[in-house]
Amino acid sequence: MSDYSQDEAEIRNKENKDGDSLAEIKKMENGVDIEPEADDWVAKPAESSHPDPLPNDLD
């Protein structure tokens, strides 16, 4: 798993001169992971695929 995390960190921190902000460039120059918390992000299922409540007249 650590190899996978390292690969993900390398991808996140890959230089993108057109898309990187000044803050991201500075972090990369200092060897700081741009989004270290990204390793902890987990996809979570939605409670419902329909975002609006059901109409009352369906009963």
C-alpha positions in Angstrom: 0.0 0.0 0.0 2.8 2.4 0.7 4.1 2.0 -2.8 0.7 3.0 -4.1 0.6 6.0 -1.8 4.0 7.1 -3.0 2.9 6.8 -6.6 -0.2 8.9 -5.9 1.9 11.5 -4.1 4.3 11.7 -7.1 1.3 12.2 -9.4 -0.2 14.9 -7.2 3.2 16.7 -7.0 4.1 16.5 -10.6 4.9 19.9 -11.9 2.3 21.5 -14.1 3.6 25.0 -15.1 0.3 26.0 -16.7 -2.0 24.8 -13.9 -0.1 25.1 -10.7 -0.7 28.1 -8.4 2.1 30.1 -6.9 1.5 28.4 -3.5 1.7 24.9 -5.1 5.0 25.9 -6.9 6.5 27.1 -3.6 5.4 23.9 -1.8 7.0 21.7 -4.5 10.2 23.8 -4.4 10.3 23.1 -0.6 9.5 19.4 -1.0 6.1 19.7 0.6 3.3 17.4 -0.6 0.6 19.7 -2.2 -2.3 17.7 -0.8 -1.1 15.3 1.9 -4.6 14.7 3.1 -5.6 13.3 -0.3 -4.3 9.9 0.9 -7.0 9.8 3.5 -9.9 10.8 1.2 -12.4 8.1 0.7 -15.3 7.8 -1.7 -18.5 7.6 0.2 -21.8 6.4 -1.2 -24.6 8.9 -1.4 -27.7 8.3 0.8 -29.9 8.6 -2.3 -29.5 9.0 -6.0 -32.4 11.4 -6.0 -31.5 14.7 -4.3 -35.0 16.1 -3.9 -37.6 14.7 -1.5 -40.4 12.7 -3.0 -43.7 14.6 -3.7 -46.4 14.1 -1.0 -49.0 13.0 -3.6 -47.3 9.6 -4.2 -48.9 8.0 -1.2 
